Amino acid sequence: MFLASDNTSGVPEQVLAALGRVNDGFSLGYGADDLMQQVQAKIRTLFEAPDAAVFLVATGTSANSLAIATYVQPWSAVYCHRHAHIEEDECNAPEFYSNAKLSLLDGDHAKIDAQALETTLTNAAEGVHHVQPGLLSLTNLTERGARYTVAEVTRLAAIAKAKGLPVHMDGARFANALVAEGCTPAEMTWKAGVDVLSFGGTKNGLLGVEAVIFFDPAKAWEFELRRKRGGHLFSKHRFLSAQMDAYLTDDLWLDLARTANARAEALEAGLTKAGVRLLHPRGGNMLFAEFPLKAHDALRAAGAVYYDWPAPPPQGAGGDHPHQCRLVASWSTTEADIARFIEVLTAAL
């Protein structure tokens, strides 16, 4: 019953097999491997973007930070939700790589409110004394497990574009959002106004690789330079390429996300039946719930692993004290895991 995060799961056999195959013999480094050409072609086809520039890095933080830095200046504002991953969980890396300022917006379930964005951009002060509007960044799925619909992405991107701002999407859980939304990759991204996507792999089963996809290839050379200067150009790059190639082969990436989402859906149904309060709508494979401490104690005694959210319970709190948590299903979460979790929770309640 390991529901701490989807990045705690193992790696699918198809990916491990692909790594074993490229371990034999030799290959050119730094992205000149043949597999990288296949990855680029597959992503271009998948996203209906024949001119897209595609790059691989090992972490989501480097993908987000380098992508954002490619579009902004040190005097720029990067508009994001106050609970965006780039704000809460990347230790100022986007600001470190770009020297820009994160400008925080509000909205329910960690989704930017369109009116708040429009008001902020309309009221942005001009002149040399003020930070300049630079870029809009959307996190999909959000840090509270909700999903931006295609319509919502389109509306927010249109507001940004009307003010001349490019749009970045942090897609660490892009696959989970996509299969839940039931749309195409193109519809979720460039057709909705997204300029650059951090296309996640690690949280959806990979050992450690993310793609950065520029739908405007004019930014490609600058990103290459920033990736190298920032220390994120892999020498033995074929081991990144092999993971991403296996991920995209035979729709493995979609199958993994569908499994994770299905487990979260079953968990949601069990929690709801047990009378548990859910704090945010489930957009994919993450849930936030509140139930008494006695149930948390029973679950952990039975071997459940998950995070208190946003903080541990206060000292001395009794068993009936309501306490919140985050529950994340992965591709390797089993039906038995979910059934056992609900069984223990229901008995404790």
N, C-alpha and C positions, 0 to 999 in steps of 0.2 A: 504494500500500500504506500508506494513512494510517489507523493503528489507535491513535492517541494517545487520542482520546476521541470520544464521539458528539456532543459540542457543537462539534466542529470541522467538521461537515458543512455543506453548503449548505441551502437552503430549497426545499421542493417547489414546483413551478410553480403548483399550486392555491393555495398561500398567497400567493405573489407576486402572482398575479392578483387575489386578494381585496383585497390592499393597494392595488393599482392602482384597483380599483373605488371604494373608500372615499376615495380621494384626490380624487375629483371632487366639487365642491360643498361644502356645509357640513353640520356635524352638531354637536349639543350635546355638551359636554365632560363630563369627570369621571364617566363611567359612565352618563350619561343618554342615550347614543346608542341607536338602535333595535336595532342589532346585539347590544348587551349583553343586551337582553331575550331575544333569540333564543338566545344562549349559555346564559343561565340556564335557559331552558325545555328546551334540549337536554340539559344536564347533569342537571337534575331527572329527566327521562325516562330517561336513560342509567343513572342510579344508583337508579332506582325510589324517589326521595326527593322527593315533590312540595312539601315545605316547606323544602327545603335552601336556605341562603343561599350565593350564589356571588359571589366577588370576583376581580378580575384584578390581578396585579402583574407586573413585568417580570423579576424574578429569583427563583431558588429560595431564595436566602438570605433575601430579604424575605418570601417566602411562609412559610417555616419559622419565622422569628423572630417575625413578627407573629402568626401562628397560635398559637404557644406562649405568647407574652406575653398573649394574650387569655384564657388559661385559668389562669395562675399569678400568684402574688404574689411580691414581692421576697424573702420568707423561704421560698420553695418550693424543693424539689428536683425537677429534671427528670431522670427515669431514662432512660438511653439506653445503648447499647453503647459501649465505649471506642473502637471504630472507627466509630461512627456519623458520618455526614457533618456533623451539627451540632456534633460534637466536633472532628473532624479538619480540616475544610475551610471553616469559616465565621467564622474570626477572632474568635471570641467574640460574634458578632452576636446569637445567641439570648439570651446573658446580658446584652448591652448593651440590647436592647429590653425584656427582662423583669426584669432585675436578679435573676433566679433563679440557682440553682446547678445545673450539670450534674453528676449523680451517675452514675458510670460502672459498667457491669456487664460481665460476661464471657460468653463462649459461642463455640462453634466457628463459623468462617466469618463472623464479625461479626453473628451472630444471637444475641440475648439468650437465655441459658439460663433456662428456666422456673423451675427450682428455685432458681437464683441470685436471680431476681426475687422469688420468694415469700419466701425467707429474708431478703432485704434489707428488704422491706416489713414482715415480721413483727418484725424486730429494730429497725426505725426508732424512735429514741428520741423520747419525747414531752416536752412541756414547753417553756417559753419559751427555754431555752438552746440549743435544737437547730433545725436546718433541718427544715421540715415537708414531708411527702410532697405532691407537687404534680401530676405528670403523667408518663405513660409515652409515650415517642416511639420509633417503629419505623421503620427505613429499609428500603424495599422497592422495588427490589433493594438488597441490602446493599452496603457499600463494598468488599466482597471478592467481589462478583458472585453471591452466593448469593440464594436466594429464600425468603421466609417463605411457607409454604403457608397456605391458609385455616385449616386446623386449628391451625397454630401461632399465627397471629394471634388466633384465637378463644381459645386457651388463655391466652396472655399477657394479652389484654384482660380475660379473666375474673378473673385474679389481680389486675390493677390495679383493676377495678371493685369487687371484694370489699373493697378498702381505700378506696373512694370516689374513685379517681383517674380522670380522663378520659384518653383515648388519642388521640395524634396520629400520623399516618403521613406520613413524608417520602416522597412518591411521585415523585421526580424521574424515576425510571425505572419508574413505575407501569405504563405500557402494556406494557413488556417483561415485567414480572412477571406481569401479567394474562394475556397471550396464552400464556405458558409454562405457567401454572397451569391454563388452560382453564376459568376460572370467569367469573362476571359481576362487573361493578364493585361491585354491591351486596354480593355474597358476600364480596368481598375487604375491604370497608370496614364500613359501619354494621351489616350483619347479623352481622359478626364482632366488633363492639364498638368500632369506630373512631368517634370523635366529630368529628374534623376531619382533612381530607386536603389536603396540598399536592400538587396534581395537575399533574405536570410536562408541559411542552410543548417547552422549549428543547432538551433532550437528544434529543428524538424528532423534530427537524426544524424547529421553529418559530424565527422570527427572535429572539424574546425575549418570552415570556409564560408565566405559570404561573397556574393557578386555585387559589384557596383555597375549599374547600367545607366549610361548617359543616352537619352533619346536625342540629344543634340550632340553629335560627334565633334563639334567645334571645341568642346571642353576636354577632349581626350588627352591632348598633349600636356596640358597643365596638370591634369590628374596624374599622369604618369610621373611627372617630375615631383609632384607632392608626395606620391606614394613612395618613391625612392628616397627623397629627402627625409620623409618621416619614418623611415626604417621598416616599411611594410611591403617591400618587394621581395618575395621569396626567391632564394637561389634555386632550390630544388622544387621549382614551381609545379612540376608534373604531379606532385602529390596533392596539391590543391585541385588541379585540373581533373584528376582522376575521380576525386570525390564528387565534384560538381557534374561531371559527365555521367557518372552512375546515377546520381540524383535525378537527372533529367531524362534518363533512359526509361522507356516503357511507363512513363508517368509515375515513377516511384515517388517523387516528391508530393504528388497529389494523393496517392494512396496513403502515405504516412500521415499526412494532414487529416485525411478523412477518418483514419483510425483514431487519432488523438481527439478530434472533434466528437466522434461518436461516443467515446468513453466519457468525455465531459458532458455530453447530452444525457447519458444514462445517469451520471452522478447528479446532474441537475434535477432529473426526475425523482431520484431517490431522496434528495434533500428536500424537495418541495413536498413530497408525500409525507416526510417526517415532520413537516411544519417548520422547517428551518428558514430563516429570513435570508434572502439573497440580496446583496448590496448593489449589484450592477447587472445589467442584462448580459447574458452570455453571447459573445460575438464569435466564439471559436472554441478554444480548448482551455480557457481560464474561467474560474469562478471565485467569487468573494462571498463569504458566508458568515453568519453570526449565530452561535448557539452556546449553551451554557458550558462553563468550565468543566463540569463533571463529565460531559461528553468528550471534550478535548482530552481529558485525563484518561478516559477509557480507551479512546482511539490510540493514543500514544502508547499506552500499556500493551495494546494489541499489535503494535509495530507500525502504526501509521506515521509517516514523515511528511510534514508540510510546514509552511511558515505562518507564525502569528502575523497579523496585519492590522494596523501598521506598527504595532509594538507588542511586547509581551504583556500579559495581564498584570495588574497591580499586585504588589505583595499583600498577602492576607485576604485576597478576594475569595469568597465562598464558592461552592460548587454550582450555585444557581446564577452566579455572575455572568452576564452575557459577554462573549468574547469573539472577536473577529479573526478570520484567517483567509489565506489565499490557497486555492487548490488548483493545480495545473496538471492536466493529463498529457501524456506523451504518446508517441507512436507505439511504445512498448508497454504501456499500461494495459493490463488485461481486464476482461470482463469479470474475472474472479476477484481482482483487486477492488473493483468498484462495488461488487456485491458484498464483499466482506466489510468494506468501509461503511456502507449503509446499514448492514446488519449490526455492527458494533454501535454505531451512532444511535440507531433506533432503540436498541436495548438500553442504552445509557439514558436516553430521554424518557 
